[in-house]
């Protein structure tokens, strides 16, 4: 059994390595994001260098949170290689300490790192990313309105006694849930297009959409301009808020309530549930990354400094991350239950790491 002193030494070494990688990633992401902001936002009328730097700072927690699996992988590889180079793992093995024992502090550190990400980094990332979007939206809209997103919102479809209508827009304001540069496509009973309506602004009120300053396009007819038009709807303002909410801007502890509210409106909460399950699985995903790092780092003294072996570990970690993102897409779409989509790649990676270590260490 590994002693408390030696276990603390391995644990602190792992934490120091993680902190060094975090600092390096922080600086690198800040420089890249600030440069990107300069190229994309410099032409906005209210752009300032200080504001762009602030936006980059606010975006960093969310970006770093997405990079945590790779930070864990590289930290574990770096720690184990350094211990091998100093022959500390050889000495540990000579006194009867197995690989499972000196990997326990690193796995425990990865697990705590995942919990820290969920409980502290995630709420910070949710708040800071929403603040960054508000600043950019204020620049784009001359500070007259703040939009939820500066990109086109997802299309939604409503069904009323007047038929089916598909609705899309470039952005939506927080204050009154108004769609900016909206498009309404109305259909006949035989699913053919009846009207195509473009409007500068559409407000969702109780029982109707209020369209302001737009144009109605009908097949074979001259376009008709209007200053105000009402379209009946069964949608509620609360439904629109839930439908357009981005899971990454919602703190971990608010996600269960958000899922319940979304489902109460009859809206599929897969994207919220998928994000929640992915966060819950994150600590074990980081442990799996640590085990993958161990499979390519423990044998270096016997076979020489194999860069190919290390590269293989990096590629294995990258493949695990890509598969997790791919399965998450199926979970968001509802093809796979979110809990299965979040946990299956993690469990497979854990079994792979444990099986490989059992084979190499215990025969």
N, C-alpha and C positions, 0 to 999 in steps of 0.2 A: 504493500500500500504506500502510495506516495506521501511523503511527509508534508506537514503544514508549511514549513519554510520553503521547501522546494516547489510546492504547488503555488505558493504566493509569488515566488520568483517567476515562474512560467506565466502566471496570470498577469502580473504587472508588466512583463515584457510584451505580452500580447497587447495589452491596453496601450502601451507606449507606441507600439508599431501602428496600431489603428489610428491613434491621434496624429501621428506623423503623416499618414496617408490622408486623413481628413483635412489637415492643414494644407497639404499639397493640392488636393482636389478643390478645396475652397478657393485658393488663389487662382488656379487654372480656370475654374468655372467663372469666377468673377471677371477675369480678363476677357474670356471668350464672349460671355454674355454682354459685357459692356461694349465690346467692339461690334457685336451684332446689333445692339440697340442703337448705336451711332449710325449704322448703315440703314436701318429701317425707320428710325423715328426722327432723324435729324431735320427732315423737311417739315415736320409739324410746327404750327405757329407758336406753340407754347413750349417747345423743346428747350431744355437746358442740360448742360453737362452734369450738373449736380443731381438733377432729377433722373437722368439716365443711370447715373451711378447708384442712386437710391433704388431704382427699379431692379437693377442687377442684384443688389444686396437682398432685396425682398424675394427674389426668385431663387436664390441659392438654396434655402432649406428644402424646397420641393425637388430641385434637381439632384441635390446630394442624397436625399432619401431614396430616389430611384437608383442611385449608384451604390447603395449600401451593400448589395450582394457582391459586387466586384471589389469594393473596398475590403470586405471580409476575406474574400478569396486571396487577394494580393498580400494582405497583412499576414495571413496564416502561412502562405508560401515563404514570405520574407523572414518571418520569425523562425520557422523550422530550418530554413537554409542557413541562417546565421548561427543557430544552435549546432547544426551539423558541422559548419566550418570551424567552430571553436571546440568541436569534439565533446560538447556538453551532453548531447544525447547518447554518445558512445559511453561516456562515464556513467550516465543514468542507467543505461542498459546493463553495464557491468555490475551494478549493485542490485540487479534484479527488478528494476522498474521497467514495465512493459510499455509499448506504444500507447496502449489504452489509458494508462495512468498519466503519462505526461501530455496526452491530448485532451484529457478531461478539463484542465484549466482553460485551454484555448476554446474548447466547445462551450464551457460555461461562460466565458467572456463574450463569445459570439451571441449566445442566448440573451445575456444581459444587454448587449448592444442592440439586439432586436427589440427588447422591451423598452429600452430608452428611446428608440426610434418611434415606437407606437405611442408612448405616453407623453413624450415631450416634443420630439421633432415634428411629428405629424400635426398636432394642433398649431405649432408655430408655422409650419409650411402652409397649412390651410389658410391661416389668417394673412400671412405675408403675401401669398400668391394672389389672393383676392384684392389686397391693397394695391399691388402692382398693376392688376388689371384696371382698377379704378383710376389710377393715375394716367395710364395710357388712354383710357376711354375719355377722360377729361381733356386730355390734349387733342384727341381726335374730334371732339365735339365742342371745342372752344369753351369748355367749362360750363356749358348750359345743361348738360345731362350726363349721367354716368351710366354706362351700359354694362350689362352682365358679361358680354363678350364682344370683342371687336371682329369676330368672324361670323359667318352665316350660321344662324341657329338651325337645329334639326327641323326638318319638315314634320308637321303634324296634320292630322286629318280629323275633321269633325263631321258628325252625321246629325242632320236636323230634318224636320218635315219638308224643308226646301231642297233636300238632296245632300250630296257629299261635297265637301269643300276641303281642299288641301292648302295649307298655309305655310309660308316661309318668310324669312326676313334676314337682313344683314346684322341687326343687333337689336337689343331690347333694353329699355331703361329700368333701373331699380325703382325709381320714385313712383311711377304710375303704371308699370308693366306695359309700356307702349312699345309696339313693334316699329322699328325704323326701316324705311325702304322695304316695305312689306309687299308680298305677292299673294293674292287669293285666286285659286283656280276652282271654279264651280263646275260641276258635272251634271249631265242629264241622267235620266233613269237608266239609259242604255250605256252608261259609262263614257260617253263622248263629252268633250269639253263644251261647256255652255258659255261661260264667261271667263275672261282673264283680266284680273283687276290689279293694277299697280298703284300703290299709295305711298305718300311720304311718311305717314304716321297712322297707326291703327291701335286704338286703345280698347282693352278688354273690360267691359262693364258687366253688370249683372244682366244676363240675358241677351247681350248683343255685342258685336264688334263695332266700334265707331271709327270709320275710315275718314281721314281728312286729306283733302287736296290730292286727288288721284285721277286715274283714267280707266274706263271700262272698255275692254276690247272684245268685240263679238265677231264671230266668223261671218264674213261677207257684209259687214256693216262698218260705218265710219266710227272711229273711237269717240267715246263720250267722256268729257271731263266733268268732274264734280268737286264741290267744296266740302261736302259732308255726305256720308252714306252709312247706313246701318245694316248689318248682316246678323241675323239671329244665330244664337249659339247656346249650347248647353254647358259649355266650358266655364269653369269658375277661375277667378284670378289665382286662387291657391293651387289649383291644378297646374296652371302655367308655371308657377314658381317651382313646383316639384319637378315638372317635366324638363325644365331647362337647367336645373341645378347640376353643377359639375361635381362629381364625387370627390375629386382631389381638393376642392375648396371647403370640404366639410370635415371637421375634426372627428377623430376616431370615436369619441364618446357620444357624439350626436348622430352617428350613422344608424344605430338601431331605431331611434325615433323617426329619422328621415325615411327609413324603409317602411315603417308602420304607416306613416302618413301617406307615402306614395301609393301603397297598396290600398289604402282606404278610399282613394280616388279612382281605383280600378286601373292604375298605371303600373306596368311592370317595373319592379324595383331591382331588376337583375344587375344593373350597373352599380347600384349602391351596395347590394349584397355581395357582389363580386369584389368590390373594393374593400369591404369589411373583412371578408374571408381571407383576402390576400394579406391584409395587415395582420390578422390573427396568425397566419401561417409564416409571417416574416421571420420570427425568431428561429423556428426550425429550419427555414430555408438558409439562414446564415450558418447554422450548425452543419447543414449538408454541404455548404460551400467550404467550410473548414475541413470536413472529412475528405472532400475532393482534393483540397490542397495537400492533405497528409498523404494521399495515395501517390503523389508525384514528388514529395519532398523528403521522405524518410529513407530512401534507398540510395541517395546521392553518394555517400562515402564509399559504398561498395562498388558502384559502377562508374564512378567519375562524375564530374560536373556536367551532367547531361542537360543541355539547353533544350533539346528536343522533348525530353520528358516534361520539363517545366512548361514548355509551350503546349504540350498535350493537356496538361492540367488547366491552363488558361482557356484552351478551346473547349474542354469539357464543361467548365463553368459557364462559358458563353453560350454553349448549346443548351444547358439547363435553363439559363435565363430566357433565351429565345423561345424555348418550348413553353416555359411558364407564361410568357406574354401571348403566345399563340393560343394556348388553352384558355387563357383569360378572355381572349376575344370571343371564343365560343361560349364562355360563361356569360359575357355581357349580352350576347345575342340570344341567350336562352336555350341554346342547343345542348348545353351541359349544365347540370345543377352547379351553382357557384361554389358550394363547399367541396364538391368533387374536383372542379376545375382548379381550385386553389391548392388542394392538398395532394392530389395524385402526383404531380411532378416532384414535390418535396419528398414524399414517401419513397418514390422510385430512386431519387438521388441518395437518400439516406441508406436504402438497402444496397445500392451500388457501392457507396463508400465503405459501409460496414463489411460487406462481403469481400471487397478487395483487400481490406486490412486484415480480415480473418485469414484470407488465403496467404498473404505475404508474411504476416507476423506469426500466425499460429499453425500454418500449414493446412 
